[in-house]
Amino acid sequence: MGALASFLLGLVTYPDLTEVVRIVWNPTVTFVAIIIMSLAYDELGLFESWAARISRSAGGSGKKLFFLIMILGSIVSALFANDGAALVMTPVVFSMLKAMKVPEKTYLAFIFSIGFISDTASMPFTISNLVNILTTQYFSISFIGYLRVMVIPDIVSIFASSILLFLYFRKSIPERMSLPENFTINRSGSPLLKFAPIVLSVLVIAYAITGIYGIPVSLIALPFSLLVLYIGHRRKEIQGLRVLKASPWQIVLFSVGMYIVVFGLSQAGLTNMISDLLELIVKTPGPSNYVLSGYLFAFLASTMNNLPSVMIGNLSISALGNHSYLVYANVLANDIGPKFTPIGSLATLLWMDTLRRKEGIPISAAFYMKTGFIMALPVLTLSLLSLMLVT
């Protein structure tokens, strides 16, 4: 409706619509493909299998299990995007906790933490977050070029997030936590599960190699996803139609529509205002220019959703000229900044709705904002400062 209004009011034209489609088709198709793959592997039991293994590796220690879950969440977020990580890891962790028969307060500690780390660890690869894909597409940044810059901030973000989450929820984490002996994983002997690490490794290598030659990442992600889905369906290990129906096809319309709205706002002068603010920030001495620019982008993400925010940031940075660190500060802030409010990202809204409807764990907006602010502000600040080391 917003996109249609922008068009009817004359803020965007037919050529603008063509440009929007050109910009968003690759990021959007890539994102949908990654989610399809995550849902397919989830139905196979891959994430439950990984979670059960690390649970037993923890040796019954609640503290050790917490940090291992954070590491697992970070890996899943990197490979299957933040939305995929939040939506598949939440029920997996919930079922584990239910099998362990832990106190109710422990559920909140683990479930909130997995939702938090899914976003704050979604920086290392271009495919780890739709924000990353949109930005690298817009500025023509290669897979390897992006990874080279963002790997350090991602490690800092994961470390800071895990420590802060543990300190905040430490009283809710039991000393002893272990799965019962009769806890089993369905289809644990599936070849698709056994070869999953190899498939995922090949996929990441393919992203890197094709990125060198400028091949759209969606042309790699989509065939891989559909191949996994097809093999699983043929072996009757995956219900292919159910996975396709559960995939976020609405994100295609959402992405195109939102970018049209952003183009309209740009024509109305919003990006000029942001560019003027960024120009003032760039002139401040380091590290304040890194931190303040990140805070600005994070504020936009937490108040208007990170998808329009990153788009507006990209347009504003482009108008400024050559300030490459702003590109990465924009990505970083729109990956972490949404944790300040429940409306910061679509993934968070879906995650909270899933918890309320399916798992019976209501998380109020007030609790989310209080906890999110306490956690996200230092994580964002440290990650922005680490960006100075690589840009």
C-alpha positions as CSV (number, residue, x, y, z in Angstrom):
1,M,0.0,0.0,0.0
2,G,2.9,2.3,0.8
3,A,4.6,1.5,-2.5
4,L,1.3,2.1,-4.4
5,A,0.8,5.4,-2.6
6,S,4.3,6.5,-3.5
7,F,3.7,5.7,-7.2
8,L,0.3,7.4,-7.3
9,L,1.7,10.5,-5.6
10,G,4.4,10.7,-8.3
11,L,7.3,10.2,-5.8
12,V,8.4,7.2,-7.9
13,T,8.2,6.6,-11.7
14,Y,8.2,3.6,-14.0
15,P,12.0,3.9,-14.4
16,D,12.3,3.9,-10.6
17,L,10.3,0.7,-10.5
18,T,12.7,-1.0,-13.0
19,E,15.7,0.2,-10.9
20,V,14.1,-1.2,-7.7
21,V,13.5,-4.6,-9.2
22,R,17.1,-4.6,-10.5
23,I,18.5,-3.9,-7.0
24,V,16.3,-6.2,-5.0
25,W,15.8,-9.4,-7.1
26,N,19.2,-11.0,-6.3
27,P,19.1,-10.3,-2.5
28,T,15.5,-11.3,-2.1
29,V,15.8,-14.6,-4.1
30,T,19.0,-15.4,-2.2
31,F,17.3,-14.8,1.2
32,V,14.3,-17.0,0.3
33,A,16.7,-19.7,-1.0
34,I,18.6,-19.7,2.3
35,I,15.4,-20.0,4.3
36,I,14.2,-22.9,2.1
37,M,17.4,-24.7,2.9
38,S,17.2,-24.0,6.6
39,L,13.6,-25.3,6.7
40,A,14.6,-28.4,4.7
41,Y,17.5,-29.2,7.0
42,D,15.3,-28.5,10.0
43,E,12.7,-31.1,8.9
44,L,15.6,-33.6,8.5
45,G,16.5,-33.0,12.1
46,L,20.0,-31.4,11.4
47,F,19.7,-28.6,14.0
48,E,18.2,-30.9,16.6
49,S,21.1,-33.4,16.0
50,W,23.7,-30.7,16.4
51,A,22.0,-29.4,19.6
52,A,21.9,-32.9,21.1
53,R,25.6,-33.4,20.4
54,I,26.7,-30.2,22.0
55,S,24.4,-30.9,24.9
56,R,26.2,-34.2,25.6
57,S,29.5,-32.4,25.0
58,A,28.7,-30.1,27.8
59,G,28.9,-33.0,30.2
60,G,25.9,-31.9,32.3
61,S,27.3,-28.3,32.9
62,G,24.6,-25.7,32.5
63,K,27.1,-22.9,32.0
64,K,29.1,-24.8,29.4
65,L,25.8,-25.7,27.6
66,F,24.8,-22.1,27.4
67,F,28.0,-21.0,25.7
68,L,27.9,-24.0,23.3
69,I,24.3,-23.1,22.4
70,M,25.5,-19.5,21.7
71,I,28.2,-20.9,19.4
72,L,25.8,-23.2,17.6
73,G,23.3,-20.3,17.2
74,S,26.1,-18.2,15.7
75,I,27.1,-20.9,13.2
76,V,23.5,-21.5,12.1
77,S,22.9,-17.7,11.8
78,A,26.0,-17.4,9.6
79,L,25.1,-20.2,7.3
80,F,21.3,-20.0,7.3
81,A,20.7,-16.3,7.9
82,N,19.3,-14.6,11.1
83,D,15.7,-15.4,10.3
84,G,16.5,-19.0,9.7
85,A,18.5,-19.3,12.9
86,A,15.8,-17.7,15.0
87,L,12.9,-19.6,13.6
88,V,14.5,-23.1,13.5
89,M,16.7,-22.9,16.6
90,T,14.0,-21.6,18.9
91,P,11.8,-24.7,18.8
92,V,14.9,-26.9,18.9
93,V,16.2,-25.3,22.1
94,F,12.7,-25.3,23.5
95,S,12.3,-29.1,23.0
96,M,15.7,-29.7,24.6
97,L,14.8,-27.7,27.6
98,K,11.5,-29.5,27.9
99,A,13.3,-32.9,27.8
100,M,15.6,-31.6,30.5
101,K,12.7,-30.6,32.7
102,V,14.3,-27.3,33.7
103,P,12.6,-24.4,35.7
104,E,10.4,-22.0,33.8
105,K,12.9,-19.1,34.2
106,T,15.6,-21.2,32.3
107,Y,13.4,-21.3,29.2
108,L,13.4,-17.5,29.0
109,A,17.2,-17.2,29.5
110,F,17.9,-19.7,26.6
111,I,15.1,-18.7,24.3
112,F,15.8,-14.9,24.5
113,S,19.6,-15.6,24.1
114,I,19.1,-17.6,21.0
115,G,16.9,-14.9,19.5
116,F,19.5,-12.3,20.4
117,I,22.5,-14.1,19.0
118,S,20.7,-15.0,15.8
119,D,20.8,-11.3,14.9
120,T,24.1,-10.1,16.4
121,A,26.0,-13.0,14.9
122,S,24.6,-12.5,11.4
123,M,27.5,-10.5,10.0
124,P,30.3,-12.8,8.7
125,F,28.9,-13.7,5.2
126,T,26.9,-11.7,2.7
127,I,24.2,-14.4,3.0
128,S,23.9,-14.2,6.8
129,N,21.3,-11.4,6.7
130,L,19.1,-9.7,4.1
131,V,20.7,-6.5,5.2
132,N,24.1,-7.8,4.2
133,I,22.9,-9.0,0.9
134,L,21.2,-5.7,0.0
135,T,24.2,-3.7,0.9
136,T,26.8,-5.8,-0.9
137,Q,24.6,-5.9,-4.0
138,Y,24.1,-2.1,-3.9
139,F,27.9,-1.3,-3.6
140,S,29.1,-4.3,-5.6
141,I,31.1,-5.8,-2.7
142,S,32.4,-9.3,-3.3
143,F,31.8,-12.2,-1.0
144,I,35.5,-12.4,0.0
145,G,35.9,-8.6,0.2
146,Y,32.9,-8.4,2.6
147,L,34.2,-11.4,4.7
148,R,37.6,-9.8,5.1
149,V,36.2,-6.7,6.7
150,M,33.4,-8.2,8.8
151,V,34.9,-11.3,10.3
152,I,36.6,-9.4,13.2
153,P,33.5,-7.3,14.1
154,D,31.4,-10.6,13.9
155,I,33.8,-12.4,16.4
156,V,33.7,-9.4,18.7
157,S,29.9,-9.3,18.5
158,I,29.5,-13.0,19.3
159,F,31.9,-12.8,22.2
160,A,30.4,-9.7,23.7
161,S,26.8,-11.0,23.2
162,S,27.6,-14.3,24.8
163,I,29.3,-12.8,27.8
164,L,26.6,-10.2,28.4
165,L,23.8,-12.6,28.0
166,F,25.4,-15.0,30.4
167,L,25.9,-12.3,33.0
168,Y,22.4,-11.1,32.7
169,F,20.7,-14.5,32.9
170,R,23.3,-16.4,35.0
171,K,20.9,-16.8,38.0
172,S,18.4,-18.5,35.6
173,I,20.9,-21.1,34.3
174,P,21.1,-24.3,36.4
175,E,24.4,-25.7,37.4
176,R,23.5,-29.1,36.0
177,M,21.6,-29.6,32.7
178,S,21.6,-32.8,30.7
179,L,19.4,-34.6,28.2
180,P,17.8,-37.9,29.3
181,E,19.4,-41.1,27.8
182,N,16.2,-41.9,25.8
183,F,16.3,-38.5,23.9
184,T,16.7,-39.6,20.3
185,I,17.0,-37.7,17.0
186,N,14.8,-38.7,14.1
187,R,16.5,-39.7,10.8
188,S,19.9,-39.3,12.4
189,G,21.3,-41.9,10.0
190,S,20.2,-39.9,6.9
191,P,22.9,-39.4,4.2
192,L,21.6,-35.8,3.9
193,L,22.5,-35.3,7.5
194,K,25.8,-37.0,7.3
195,F,27.0,-35.0,4.3
196,A,25.5,-31.7,5.5
197,P,28.8,-30.2,6.7
198,I,30.4,-31.1,3.3
199,V,27.4,-29.6,1.4
200,L,27.5,-26.4,3.4
201,S,31.3,-26.1,3.1
202,V,31.1,-26.5,-0.7
203,L,28.3,-23.9,-0.8
204,V,30.4,-21.3,1.1
205,I,33.4,-22.0,-1.2
206,A,31.0,-21.6,-4.2
207,Y,29.8,-18.2,-2.9
208,A,33.4,-17.0,-2.6
209,I,34.6,-18.2,-6.0
210,T,31.5,-17.0,-8.0
211,G,31.7,-13.7,-6.1
212,I,35.1,-13.1,-7.7
213,Y,33.5,-13.3,-11.2
214,G,30.5,-11.2,-10.3
215,I,28.0,-14.1,-10.5
216,P,24.8,-13.3,-8.5
217,V,24.8,-15.2,-5.3
218,S,21.2,-16.2,-5.8
219,L,22.2,-18.3,-8.8
220,I,24.2,-20.5,-6.4
221,A,21.9,-20.4,-3.3
222,L,18.7,-21.3,-5.1
223,P,19.9,-24.4,-7.0
224,F,21.6,-25.8,-3.9
225,S,18.5,-25.2,-1.8
226,L,16.2,-26.8,-4.3
227,L,18.6,-29.8,-4.8
228,V,18.6,-30.5,-1.0
229,L,14.8,-30.2,-1.0
230,Y,14.4,-32.5,-4.0
231,I,16.7,-35.2,-2.7
232,G,15.0,-35.1,0.7
233,H,11.6,-35.3,-0.9
234,R,12.5,-38.2,-3.2
235,R,13.9,-40.1,-0.2
236,K,10.6,-39.3,1.7
237,E,12.6,-37.6,4.4
238,I,11.3,-34.1,3.7
239,Q,7.7,-33.0,2.8
240,G,8.7,-30.7,-0.1
241,L,5.4,-28.9,-0.5
242,R,5.2,-28.2,3.2
243,V,8.7,-26.6,3.2
244,L,7.8,-24.5,0.1
245,K,4.5,-23.4,1.7
246,A,6.3,-22.4,4.9
247,S,9.0,-20.4,3.0
248,P,8.8,-16.6,3.4
249,W,7.5,-15.8,-0.1
250,Q,5.9,-12.7,1.2
251,I,9.4,-11.2,1.7
252,V,9.6,-10.8,-2.1
253,L,6.6,-8.4,-2.1
254,F,7.8,-6.8,1.2
255,S,11.3,-6.2,-0.1
256,V,10.1,-4.7,-3.4
257,G,7.4,-2.6,-1.8
258,M,9.6,-1.3,1.0
259,Y,12.3,-0.3,-1.5
260,I,9.8,1.6,-3.5
261,V,8.7,3.4,-0.3
262,V,12.3,4.2,0.4
263,F,12.8,5.6,-3.1
264,G,9.7,7.8,-2.5
265,L,11.1,9.0,0.8
266,S,14.4,9.7,-0.9
267,Q,12.7,11.8,-3.5
268,A,11.0,13.7,-0.7
269,G,14.3,14.6,0.8
270,L,14.9,12.1,3.6
271,T,18.2,10.8,2.3
272,N,19.5,14.3,1.9
273,M,18.8,14.9,5.6
274,I,20.6,11.7,6.6
275,S,23.5,12.6,4.2
276,D,23.8,16.0,5.9
277,L,24.0,14.3,9.3
278,L,26.5,11.8,8.1
279,E,28.7,14.6,6.6
280,L,28.9,16.2,10.1
281,I,29.6,12.9,11.8
282,V,32.4,12.0,9.3
283,K,34.2,15.2,10.2
284,T,34.4,14.3,13.9
285,P,37.6,12.7,15.1
286,G,37.9,8.9,15.3
287,P,36.6,6.8,16.9
288,S,33.5,9.0,17.4
289,N,32.8,9.0,13.7
290,Y,32.5,5.2,13.7
291,V,30.4,5.1,16.8
292,L,28.1,8.0,16.0
293,S,27.4,6.9,12.5
294,G,26.6,3.4,13.8
295,Y,24.3,4.9,16.5
296,L,22.4,6.9,13.8
297,F,21.9,3.8,11.6
298,A,20.9,1.7,14.7
299,F,18.3,4.4,15.7
300,L,16.8,4.3,12.2
301,A,16.7,0.5,12.3
302,S,15.0,0.3,15.7
303,T,12.4,2.9,14.9
304,M,11.5,2.1,11.3
305,N,12.7,-1.6,10.8
306,N,16.1,-2.5,9.6
307,L,15.1,-3.2,5.9
308,P,14.0,0.4,5.0
309,S,16.8,1.7,7.4
310,V,19.6,-0.1,5.5
311,M,18.2,1.0,2.2
312,I,18.0,4.7,3.3
313,G,21.5,4.3,4.7
314,N,22.9,2.9,1.4
315,L,21.3,5.8,-0.6
316,S,22.6,8.4,1.9
317,I,26.1,7.0,1.9
318,S,26.2,6.8,-1.9
319,A,25.3,10.5,-2.1
320,L,28.3,11.3,0.2
321,G,31.0,9.8,-2.0
322,N,33.9,7.6,-0.8
323,H,33.5,6.8,2.9
324,S,33.8,3.0,2.8
325,Y,33.7,2.5,6.5
326,L,30.2,3.9,6.6
327,V,29.0,1.1,4.3
328,Y,30.1,-1.5,6.9
329,A,28.9,0.6,9.9
330,N,25.5,0.7,8.2
331,V,25.4,-3.1,7.9
332,L,26.7,-3.7,11.4
333,A,24.2,-1.2,13.0
334,N,21.3,-2.7,11.0
335,D,22.3,-6.2,12.1
336,I,22.6,-5.3,15.8
337,G,20.4,-2.1,16.1
338,P,17.1,-3.9,15.6
339,K,17.5,-5.6,19.0
340,F,16.6,-2.3,20.7
341,T,12.9,-2.7,19.9
342,P,10.6,-5.5,18.8
343,I,9.8,-3.7,15.6
344,G,13.4,-3.5,14.6
345,S,13.3,-6.5,12.3
346,L,10.7,-8.7,10.8
347,A,12.5,-11.8,12.2
348,T,12.0,-10.5,15.8
349,L,8.3,-10.0,15.2
350,L,7.9,-13.5,13.8
351,W,10.0,-14.9,16.6
352,M,7.9,-13.3,19.3
353,D,4.7,-14.3,17.6
354,T,6.0,-17.9,17.4
355,L,6.9,-18.0,21.1
356,R,3.5,-16.7,22.1
357,R,1.4,-19.0,19.9
358,K,3.4,-22.2,19.8
359,E,5.6,-22.4,22.8
360,G,3.5,-20.4,25.3
361,I,6.4,-18.1,26.3
362,P,5.0,-14.5,26.1
363,I,7.7,-11.8,25.9
364,S,6.4,-8.3,26.5
365,A,7.6,-5.3,24.5
366,A,8.7,-3.6,27.7
367,F,10.9,-6.6,28.8
368,Y,12.3,-7.0,25.3
369,M,13.2,-3.3,25.0
370,K,14.8,-3.1,28.5
371,T,16.8,-6.3,28.0
372,G,17.6,-5.5,24.4
373,F,18.9,-2.0,25.2
374,I,21.1,-3.3,28.1
375,M,22.6,-6.0,25.8
376,A,22.6,-4.4,22.3
377,L,24.2,-1.0,23.1
378,P,27.6,-2.3,24.4
379,V,27.6,-5.0,21.7
380,L,27.0,-2.4,19.0
381,T,29.7,-0.1,20.5
382,L,32.4,-2.7,20.8
383,S,31.6,-4.0,17.3
384,L,31.8,-0.5,15.8
385,L,35.2,0.1,17.5
386,S,36.5,-3.2,16.2
387,L,35.5,-2.0,12.7
388,M,38.3,0.6,13.0
389,L,40.9,-2.2,12.9
390,V,39.9,-3.4,9.5
391,T,38.8,-0.3,7.6
